[in-house]
Amino acid sequence: MPRRRVAVALLPPASISAKIQAVRSLLGDPRIDRIAPHLTLVPPVNLADQDVEQLQGLLRSVASATTPFTLRLGPMSSFSPDTPTLHLAVQGDLPALRALRDQLRVPPVNRPEVWPFTAHVTLRDSVPADQIPPALQLFTGELPPWHVGRLYLLEFSPLNKAEVWLPIIEEPFEAPVVVGRGGVELLLRTVNLLEPRVAQLFTGMGYQLDSEEEDLSGLMLVVAERLERPGVPVAAAIGTVAGRTAELLQLCVDSEHRRVGIGRQVLMHWCAEAARRGAMRAVVSHPLEVESQLANSQLANSVASEATTSSISAAEVLQGCGFTPVGRSMLRELLVYSGE
């Protein structure tokens, strides 16, 4: 039976990752394009598919019960002479970090440790011994505070003939929101990562992200799962939040779960999450005003699929969620998030 190689890690936000990548580039790290900057919680392990599913459930359970905490990275250090590494030391709320890691040291990933756990972010895992002392002078300070609020499942996979580690699951440090009590009950998760299982919903409708949209730091998704089937997405809304404006790029609902209001629940929650991130308006930049134009708009088709009759247009559905036509776009003002 084929097995999958996975690991669990924390991934710094884009602003910090960019600084780490700059140092890795100066050090000539040969793995710079194969794995993003990360702090490993569960080292790589080979698992069967059912064990990966069990691990995903564990990540959801642990992340939902974890309170965000803050770490600081730096200065540069090394595990030499035991291993010839260069890495960033980790400071800050180390008790919270260790508590998080301890909760993950259970089946199916509780394997014996080769070395005692020392939190670090690897810059280069093998450096000639004579280069380590001068390299340690390259970065002697600290990076900005890292507010840790989610963890990731990474998977080792071939991509374009190169072997890379890719994030496949993101679990925020908060429980999914439950909506639809007494009706179609849903779990709603807000994530930045377009997970493979969610991407299948979009690709099934022929929608592909542009390359500039693949940076997880620029995306915001609301993913819906049935309460009785956690981990299996049935709908998702994807967009970007930049400053005071949120742009809705796509809404997708699984064909077996349409016309029961799931799309509306996802769309309304997406708008609420955009407001939480500071957006004051949500915009749909697709041509939605003329019925003949709807066939050319993927967002129009997917939104229209949530209508109770085939004659209602996507624009009408969006208007039902508070969007107003403005030229060839649609706009919705968002309530200011109070933080409560």
C-alpha positions in Angstrom: 0.0 0.0 0.0 1.5 3.4 -1.0 2.3 5.7 1.9 2.4 9.5 2.1 5.2 11.4 3.7 3.9 14.3 5.8 4.9 16.7 8.6 3.2 19.2 10.8 4.7 22.7 11.1 4.1 26.4 11.8 4.5 28.7 8.8 5.5 32.3 9.4 3.4 35.0 7.7 4.6 36.4 4.4 6.3 39.5 5.8 8.5 37.3 8.0 9.0 34.6 5.5 10.3 37.0 2.9 13.1 38.1 5.4 14.0 34.5 6.1 14.1 33.7 2.4 16.5 36.6 1.9 18.9 35.1 4.5 18.6 31.7 3.0 19.5 33.1 -0.4 22.6 34.7 1.0 23.6 31.4 2.5 23.0 29.6 -0.7 20.4 27.1 0.7 19.8 24.5 -2.0 16.4 23.7 -0.6 15.1 27.3 -0.7 12.6 26.5 -3.5 11.7 23.1 -2.1 10.3 24.0 1.3 9.0 27.3 2.8 10.4 28.7 6.0 8.8 26.7 8.8 9.0 25.6 12.4 8.6 21.8 12.6 6.3 20.3 15.2 6.0 16.8 13.9 9.1 15.6 11.9 8.5 13.9 8.5 6.7 10.5 8.8 5.3 8.0 6.3 1.6 7.3 6.8 -1.1 5.3 5.1 -4.1 7.3 3.8 -6.3 6.4 6.8 -3.6 7.6 9.2 -3.3 10.9 7.3 -7.1 11.3 7.8 -6.7 10.5 11.5 -3.9 13.1 11.7 -6.1 15.7 10.0 -8.7 15.2 12.6 -6.1 15.5 15.4 -4.9 18.8 13.9 -8.5 20.2 13.8 -9.1 19.1 17.4 -5.8 20.6 18.7 -5.9 23.8 16.7 -9.5 24.5 17.8 -8.5 24.4 21.4 -5.3 26.4 21.1 -4.9 30.1 22.0 -2.7 32.2 19.7 0.7 33.0 21.0 3.7 35.1 20.0 7.2 33.9 19.0 10.4 35.8 18.0 13.0 34.5 15.6 16.7 35.2 15.9 19.6 35.5 16.2 21.2 32.9 13.9 22.6 29.9 15.5 23.9 26.3 14.8 23.7 22.8 16.1 27.4 22.3 15.3 29.3 20.2 16.1 26.5 17.7 16.4 25.0 18.7 13.0 26.4 21.4 10.7 23.2 23.5 10.5 22.4 27.2 10.4 19.1 28.2 11.8 17.2 31.0 13.5 16.7 30.5 17.3 13.2 30.7 18.6 12.2 32.8 21.6 9.0 34.1 23.0 6.1 32.0 24.4 8.0 28.7 24.4 5.8 27.1 27.0 2.8 27.6 24.7 4.8 26.2 21.8 5.9 23.1 23.7 2.3 22.5 24.9 1.1 22.6 21.3 3.7 20.2 20.2 3.0 17.8 23.2 -0.6 17.6 22.1 0.6 16.4 18.7 2.8 13.6 20.1 0.1 11.0 19.9 -0.7 8.2 17.4 -0.3 8.0 14.5 2.8 10.3 14.7 4.3 9.6 18.1 7.6 8.3 16.8 10.9 8.1 18.8 12.9 11.3 18.6 16.5 11.3 17.3 17.3 14.6 19.1 15.6 16.5 22.0 13.2 19.1 20.7 14.8 22.5 20.2 12.5 25.0 18.5 14.2 26.5 15.4 13.7 27.6 11.8 16.2 26.1 9.5 18.2 28.3 7.2 20.5 25.7 5.8 20.7 22.1 7.0 24.3 21.4 5.9 27.1 23.9 6.0 30.9 23.3 5.8 32.3 23.5 9.3 34.7 26.3 8.5 31.9 28.5 7.1 29.7 28.3 10.2 31.5 30.9 12.4 31.6 33.7 9.8 28.0 32.8 8.7 26.7 33.4 12.3 27.7 37.0 11.9 25.4 37.4 8.9 22.3 37.9 11.0 22.6 38.7 14.7 19.3 40.5 15.4 15.6 39.4 15.7 12.8 39.4 13.2 9.5 41.2 14.0 7.2 39.4 16.4 5.4 36.3 14.9 1.8 36.0 16.1 1.1 32.3 15.7 -2.5 31.6 14.9 -2.6 28.4 12.8 -0.8 25.2 12.0 -0.2 23.3 8.8 0.0 19.8 7.5 2.8 19.5 4.8 3.2 16.7 2.3 6.2 15.7 0.3 5.4 15.5 -3.4 7.0 15.7 -6.8 6.2 18.9 -8.7 7.7 19.8 -12.0 10.2 17.0 -11.6 11.4 18.5 -8.3 10.7 17.1 -4.9 9.0 19.7 -2.7 7.1 20.0 0.6 3.7 21.6 0.1 1.1 22.8 2.7 -2.1 20.8 2.1 -4.1 21.5 5.3 -4.4 24.7 7.3 -6.1 24.7 10.8 -6.6 28.1 12.5 -6.4 28.4 16.3 -10.2 28.7 16.6 -13.1 26.4 16.4 -15.1 26.3 13.1 -18.2 28.4 13.2 -21.4 26.4 13.3 -24.4 27.8 11.3 -27.7 26.5 10.2 -28.8 25.0 13.5 -32.0 23.0 13.0 -31.6 22.9 9.3 -28.5 22.2 7.1 -25.9 22.5 9.8 -22.5 23.6 8.5 -18.9 24.1 9.9 -17.4 27.3 8.4 -13.6 27.7 8.5 -11.7 30.8 7.4 -8.3 30.0 6.0 -5.6 31.5 3.7 -4.5 28.3 2.0 -6.2 26.9 -1.1 -6.1 23.3 0.2 -6.1 20.5 -2.5 -9.5 19.2 -1.3 -11.0 22.7 -1.7 -9.2 23.3 -5.0 -11.1 20.3 -6.4 -14.4 22.1 -6.0 -13.1 25.0 -8.1 -11.3 22.9 -10.7 -14.5 20.9 -11.1 -16.1 24.1 -12.4 -13.2 24.9 -14.7 -11.9 27.7 -12.5 -8.1 28.1 -12.1 -6.2 30.6 -10.0 -3.9 33.0 -11.7 -0.2 32.6 -10.6 -0.3 35.8 -8.6 -3.3 34.5 -6.6 -1.4 31.4 -5.4 0.4 33.2 -2.6 -1.5 32.1 0.4 -0.9 35.3 2.2 -3.1 37.2 -0.3 -6.1 34.9 -0.2 -9.0 34.5 2.2 -11.3 31.5 1.9 -14.4 30.5 3.8 -14.8 26.8 3.5 -18.1 25.0 4.4 -18.3 21.4 5.6 -21.4 19.4 6.7 -21.5 19.1 10.5 -21.7 15.3 10.3 -18.8 15.1 7.8 -16.0 17.3 9.0 -13.0 17.6 6.7 -15.1 17.2 3.5 -15.7 20.6 1.9 -19.1 21.2 0.2 -18.7 24.9 -0.6 -16.1 27.7 -0.5 -15.8 31.4 -1.3 -12.4 32.7 -2.3 -11.2 36.3 -2.6 -8.6 38.8 -1.5 -8.4 41.5 1.1 -6.2 44.5 0.4 -6.5 47.5 2.6 -10.1 48.6 2.8 -11.4 46.5 -0.1 -12.2 42.8 -0.3 -12.6 41.3 -3.8 -14.7 38.2 -4.2 -13.2 36.0 -6.9 -15.3 32.8 -6.8 -18.1 31.1 -4.9 -18.3 27.3 -5.4 -20.9 24.9 -4.1 -20.8 21.1 -4.6 -23.5 20.0 -7.1 -25.1 17.7 -4.5 -25.5 20.5 -2.0 -27.1 23.3 -4.0 -30.3 25.2 -3.6 -30.5 24.7 0.2 -28.9 28.1 1.1 -25.3 26.9 1.7 -23.9 29.4 -0.8 -25.6 32.3 0.9 -24.2 31.2 4.3 -20.7 31.0 2.9 -21.0 34.3 1.1 -22.3 36.2 4.1 -19.6 34.7 6.4 -16.9 35.6 3.8 -18.1 39.2 4.0 -18.1 39.2 7.8 -14.5 37.8 7.8 -13.4 40.4 5.3 -14.7 43.1 7.7 -12.8 41.5 10.5 -9.6 41.9 8.5 -10.3 45.6 8.1 -12.2 45.8 4.8 -15.0 48.3 4.5 -16.4 47.2 1.1 -16.7 43.9 -0.8 -16.6 44.0 -4.6 -17.4 41.5 -7.4 -15.6 42.6 -10.5 -17.4 40.3 -12.9 -19.9 41.4 -15.5 -23.2 40.4 -13.9 -25.8 43.0 -15.1 -26.9 41.5 -18.4 -28.4 37.9 -18.5 -26.5 37.0 -21.7 -23.2 37.8 -19.9 -23.9 35.3 -17.1 -22.7 32.3 -19.2 -19.2 33.9 -19.4 -18.9 34.5 -15.7 -17.9 31.5 -13.6 -18.8 33.4 -10.4 -22.2 34.2 -12.0 -22.8 30.5 -12.8 -21.9 29.3 -9.3 -23.9 31.9 -7.5 -26.9 31.4 -9.8 -26.8 27.7 -8.9 -27.8 28.6 -5.4 -31.0 30.2 -6.7 -34.3 28.4 -6.0 -35.3 28.7 -9.7 -33.2 28.6 -12.9 -34.6 32.0 -14.0 -33.1 34.1 -11.2 -29.9 35.7 -12.1 -26.6 35.8 -10.2 -27.0 39.5 -9.7 -30.3 39.0 -7.9 -28.7 36.4 -5.6 -25.8 38.8 -4.8 -28.3 41.6 -4.3 -30.1 39.3 -1.8 -26.8 39.2 0.1 -26.5 43.0 0.2 -24.5 43.7 -3.1 -25.5 46.6 -5.2 -24.8 47.0 -9.0 -22.2 49.6 -9.8 -21.5 49.7 -13.5 -20.3 46.2 -14.5 -19.4 45.3 -10.9 -21.3 44.8 -7.7 -20.5 46.4 -4.3 -21.4 45.8 -0.8 -20.6 48.1 2.2 -19.3 46.1 5.1 -20.1 46.7 8.8 -17.1 47.9 10.8 -15.8 45.1 12.9 -15.9 45.9 16.6 -13.7 43.1 17.7 -16.4 41.6 19.9 
